[in-house]
Amino acid sequence: MKSFYSSIRRRFLLFLTVFGPATITAMADNDAAGVATYQAAGASIGYPILFVLFIITFLLGITQEMGIRLAVVTRKGLGDLIREHYGVKVSVFIFACLFLANMGTIIVDVAAVKILSTIFHIPIIVGVVSLILIAFIVVIKGNYKVNQNIMLVVSLFYVAYIISAFKANPDWPAAISNLFIPHGAPLTPEYVRNYIIIGLGVLGTTITPWGQFFISSFAYDKKIEIDRLKYSQLETYWGAFITNFFSFFMVVATAATLFANKIPMISSDQAALAIKPFAGEIATTLFAIGVLNAGFMGIITVTLSTAYAFSEFFGLAGSLDASFNRGRAFYSIFVIQLIIAGCIVLIPSVSLLSLAVYTQGFNAMMLPFIFYYVIKLTNNPSVMGVYINKPYQQKIAIAGTIVISIASILTLIFSLFP
Amino acid sequence: MLFFSELIGKKVRTADQYDHGTLVDIFFANEETPLISKILVKTDHRTHTLCIRAIRRVNGHIVVTKSAKNSQIAPNDLSIAKTLLDQQIIDLVGNKVVRANDVVIQDLPILTVSGIDIGILGIFRRLGIENFVNKITKSFQFTIPMQLLSWGDVLNLELEHGQIKIKQREEKLAKIHEEDLADYLEMTNIHNVHSFISTLTPKKAAEVVESLTVNYQVEVFQKFDSKKSAELIDLIDPDEAVDILLAIDRAKRDKIMRILSKEKQNELHHLMTFSRTPVGKLMTSEYFAVGSSMTVREILKEIKRDTGDFSSLGVIYILNRDDQLVGVSSPHELLMQDSETPAYKFMIPEPIVVLLTTPIDVVIYKLLKYNISALPVINREKKILGIVTIDDVSELLLKKIQ
């Protein structure tokens, strides 16, 4: 019995040595844009949308697992592998798309500080500048470990959503049963149509191109040994679970308040204010902190994913452990994105909401391409050796890609013909 | 100078238009001098390897001899597409430097891998927009410099382990200009020449020294002691030997001479003193030189403007940014090129040269041996002082025959 416990303990400690990349990537899927989408989903569809969340959790776990396996086995990032196996044309094309899509996501994340001005009455320019400065200092000054730990701590703030959800007094049995079978809503054609559109949005914000790049780069930067691969694989499923565990509460909070009272919502800061009459002052404040926190998380991870991808595609030094001088291109890409995002957010005439919608669509459309390469690479014995996809993984991954492809085509059609 | 990306996809044919297929890969021998050994050709039905000796010409397409046979890939043959192109380059301590965007191939005098393009122009070339980008930047009055890594900087032993590792730390890595590539390649090799030559048989060592240009020959001899030098001089072609001996300092020269056999001493002495007509007297300043980045169109314009009063124009000399002689070309070659091609792409690098101290007999010997119409006379800084043409020495030749 004693040896059983010590073996468990040893395994848990080994798990902790690889812990980080998958959890952070998954948690960052709940960035400000993600939070807004879940809240909108809860507000306009109610509990039945939770069924989509349930399915996405599995998809996220499978795709993240492929990404981390790729990095640990080959000791290269996804960008490295695409460049080496598919050449420079594909690399430049994918990087250009990734840069644009990430730029959109970062802008939406920086815009999360607007919530500061609405709720805490702080001038928006002060908020934007200080948010960017903090992100800048954390990344430039901190090494890998510091960055990882900051982001893990930041992830804890998502607990704010759990509290808000409880404050909203939701119908728990309805919420939980809707995870498995969607029910309890009027099946009007308009509702079904909205269900599909919002469902795609939820998919598009949870499973992202940058997430695929980030998990392999971040795992590579952590230098995980191959004998600990199974612990990393375990972490991807844990990450998928925990991130959607929090998403569940975000949906529930607005479903119980806004959907139940038929109040449409437009943006996150409005959501925070809108739930006030039903959930109270504390829930509102927690909501605001949650959004700000999600924005910060998104800013760091998404900008880093572009910077990592750039240095991988073009072979430059790119690591959080590299000095500023050596990783000049890496850090420059990081800073340039922040500055562009900051400037655009401060332009009053730019519609951030439509930008968020376009970004989501663009991300969704890129996904099939990214998965094509991820599946091809993870199934190539000359790249992966004995670690190629198992038959069931391969089948699920391809099925998932088909689902995502159909979803992204539908997104395109719906956004072209509203 | 050719780029791998420009060769890929070219048709491989015999002179009578038999189609072998399209070029998909090139193999090179993983040795100190990375000679290209084989090409991989693909048709609709199969891929096969052709030996490089079959190649006759590389221009619009690749022309091979009729007798071109399939050949097997040898163990030390490496594929450019698989081991170099798009791969990560790391420095001596393992830091990532950049990726190999393209591979530079020297086609003259013999097909070799001579360097790696690590600049952004390499990416533009692969995307097929290099000329477009150059046109745009030119209209804004600036040019994107080409950044090349000389093969001399690559640790070729590491390639077998699938790594492109360079000999320096990243900070010390010299990014060189296209026109100086051949020269630089030689120079980086020189650093190892001393220890390298000691491992060779004297005969092989002499061959290596002979293939160097005179400046490097001198450098190598300054490093060797007199005994070793004498051993090499003994084996080197007398005309080359005289050039070297006259270029190194007098004290060392005398020491070397004393060690040589009586017979050899006499031979060299004869060559050095008998024809002491100074090259300077025969030299003319009627020569035509252009910068290496000038395009064919620009060069033709200059020829029209500057050479109207020349008696003839046999050779075009090509200079780098420091006015050093880096290559030669001929009017015929010039006419064969596209009008936007820069000179460094088709020049013959490392031209044959003579010094002011070179005896006239040696000059004549070189003119005849290499069958060229003129030899440039350069100083120690590699700047052209003038040229000696075959016409200039014909009178002397006539006298010798009589």
Interface residues (C-beta under 8 A of the other chain):
Chain A: D80 R83 E84 G87 V88 K89 V92 S311 F313 F314 G315 L316 A317 G318 R326
Chain B: L85 D86 Q87 Q88 I89 N95 K96 V97 V98 R99 A100 N101 I123 R126 L127 E170
